[in-house]
């Protein structure tokens, strides 16, 4: 990816890829729209209201209110990551969509960036669905909590780009279970999702802050939704933005290496 400003033709190519995926999503909207509503209800019911009745307060707030922003952040991560891990791999390898699109003036670079943009959109859709549920349950105050949506889009872009890096090098779709198990699952548990990071040993706190992007998304989400202190918010936001740029560049380079002979 060159450093110059993207041309209009490049932006148009990215849009066409994004639009193609959006049309497919809308065609199956009944199936695609169900998980974003069901998943948070399960976590909130079993962990927030269930276990939360025994936990009491965390950082001066009810446990369910403490985990609500983190559940939203984790849902954005899952929606965008799995879309650009499994979804992108299926479109590339099984459906041969990449081959068909590259027969048009759209370049491979535009395809990958369009895929990542679509992954970010899936994260945003998930965040919007969960925000509706949280507001109904009184766990998100509107309109202030609407600031979570632009954050969700950025977070979705980051996790989609990371997923594209994995899907570009995986030898088979079954191998995608490794990053899911060894990276996404631990990140879901140790990014301040269900307990404050301060409860972890100091080395693990440092690792979570440096290596786990969900940590930064959770901190910002909790700060927006419940007014939790986030003195390092510029660092958190810069980490996310830098991660988007770096992961997107790596994803494009890896796909070019894989598909362009």
N, C-alpha and C positions, 0 to 999 in steps of 0.2 A: 504494500500500500504506500503510495507516494505521499509526500507531505503537503502537496498542493490541494487547493479547495476542489472537492469533487465536481465534475462537470455535470451539466444538466442531463446528458445522456446516461451517465452513470447513476444519477439519482432516479431517473426514469426506469432504468433496468432493475434497480433494487426494488422500486415500487411494484413493478410487474410481478416479481417473484413473491413479494409480500401479498399482493392482491390475489395471486393464484391460490396461495395457502388459505387466505381469508375466505375465498369462495368455497373451498372444500370444507372449511370449518362451519360455515353458515349452512351448508347443505346437510350437515350432520349435527346441527346445533342442539337438538334434543339430547343426544348422547353426550356431546362435548360439554354442555352446560351443567350437567348434573354433578360431577365430582367437585367443582369449586364450592358448591353449597353443602354437600354432604360431609366432606373431609373436616372442615372446621367444627361442624356440629359434633362430630365424633370426639375430637380432641377436647373441645370445651366441655362436653358432657362427662366424658370419662375422667379426664385429668383436671380440668378447671373446676367444675362443680363437684365431681366425685372426690378425687384426692384432695382438692382444694378445701373441702369441708374439714379435713383433718389438719391441713397445713396452717390455715389461718392467714395471717398477713405476711407479705414479703416486701421489704423496703417500704413499709408503711402503707401498703395498699392490699386489698384482697387478692388472693393468689390468682383467681380467674382473670382479674383485671391486669395482673402482672404478665400473664402468659398470652393474653389476647393479641397484643401487637406482634409478639414473636411467632405465634401461629400464623398470622397473616404473612409475615416475612418468609417463614418457612414454606408456606403454600406457594408464594411467588417463586421461590427457589425451585420447588418441585415442578411446577407447571412449565417454567421456561427451560429448566435443565433437561427434563425428559422429552420435551418437544424437540429440542435440538440435538439430543442424543439419539433416542430411538426413532423419532419422527424423521429427522434429517437423514439418518442412515437408511431407513426404509425408502425414502424418496430417491436417494442416490443409488442404492444397490439393487433393490427389488423392483421398484416401480420404474426405474431408469428415467426419472423425471429430469435429472441433471443433463443427461445426454440429449433429451428432446429440447430442453431450453437452450443448451449451448449450440444447437443447430440454428438458432435465431441470433440476432445481433447482441443478445445479452451474454456478457462474459461470465466466466466462472467466479471471478471476484464479486461481481454483482449478485450472483446466485447465493454465495455464502453470506454476504452482508444482508441480503434479503431474508435468508433463513434466520439469521440472528435477530433481525428486526421483528420477524414474525414471532420468534421465541419471546422477545420482550413484550410483544402485544399479548401473548398468552398469559404472561405474568401479570400484566395490567388487568386483563379480564378477570383473572383469579382474585386479584386484590379488590377489584370493584365488587365482586360477588360476596366476598367475605366481609367487606366493609358494610354492606347492607345488613348482613346478619348481625354483626357486632353492634351496629346502631340500633337495631330492633331490640337486642338484648340489653341495651343500655351500657355497653362496654366501649362505645366510641361516640365521642361528642362531635356533632356536626354544627357548623361547617368546618370547624378547625381541623378535624381529622381528614378532611379532603386533601390536605397537603401530603398525605401518605401516597396518593396516586402517582404524582410525578416521581417520588422516590421508588415506588414499585416498578415503574417503567425502567428507571436506571438500573435497579437491582436485577430486573428481568433481562435486560440487555447484557449485564455482566455474566449471569449464570448461563444464558444462552450461548455466549461467546466461549465460555469455559467448556460447555457441553460440545460445541462444534469442534473444539480442539480434540476431545476424546473420540468423537465419531469419525474424525478424519484419519485416525491411525488405528482404530480397532479392526482386527482381522475378520471378526464375525459379530453378528448382533448379540450373540450370547456373551461375548467378552465385555459388553457394556455393563454387565452386572458387577464387574470389578470396581469401576469408579463409583457406581451407585452404593456398593457395600462399604468400600474402603475410604470414600471421601464424603459423599453426600450424607450417609447415615451418621457418621461421627460428627459432622458439622451440625447436623440437626440437633444433636444431643449436647454438644459442648460449646455452643456459641451464645450462651446466656439465654437460651430459650426457656428452660423450665426452672432455672435457678440463677442467682447472680454470679457473674464471673469471679467475683471476689472470693467465692467459696472454693475455687480451684487452687491448687498449689501455684506459686508464683511462676514457675517455668511454663505450666500449661496456660496460664493467663496470657503470657507473652506470646506463646505459640498461637493461641486462638486469635489474638489481635493481629498478628502478622500474617498468618497463613489461612485463616478461615474467613472468607468474605461475608458469610452470613452474620458474623459477629458485628460488623459495622452496620449492616442493614437492621439488625435487631436493636442496636443502640439508638439509631436514628428513628426507627419506627416507634419505639417505646417513648422516646422524647417527644415525638409529635402527638401521640395519642393520649398519653397520661401525664405529660409534663415532667417526665423524669429528667434528671440532670444529665447533660451531655456536653461537658466542657471541651471535649476534643472533637466536636462535630465537624469543624473544617477538615481535620485529619481523616475522619470517617468518610466524608464526602469525597475528598481527594483520593483516598484509597479506592473507592468505587469507580471513580472516573478514570484513574490510571489503569485499573484492572480491565475496564471496558476496552480501552485503546490497545493495551498490550495483548489481551486475549484475542481480540478481533484480528490483529495483525498476524498473530501466530496461527490462528485458525485458517485464514486465507492462505498463508504460506504452506501450511501442511496439506491443505486440499489441492493446491496447485501442484505440489510435489507428488500427490497420490494420483491425480486425474489427468495431468498434462504431461505427456511423454516427450 
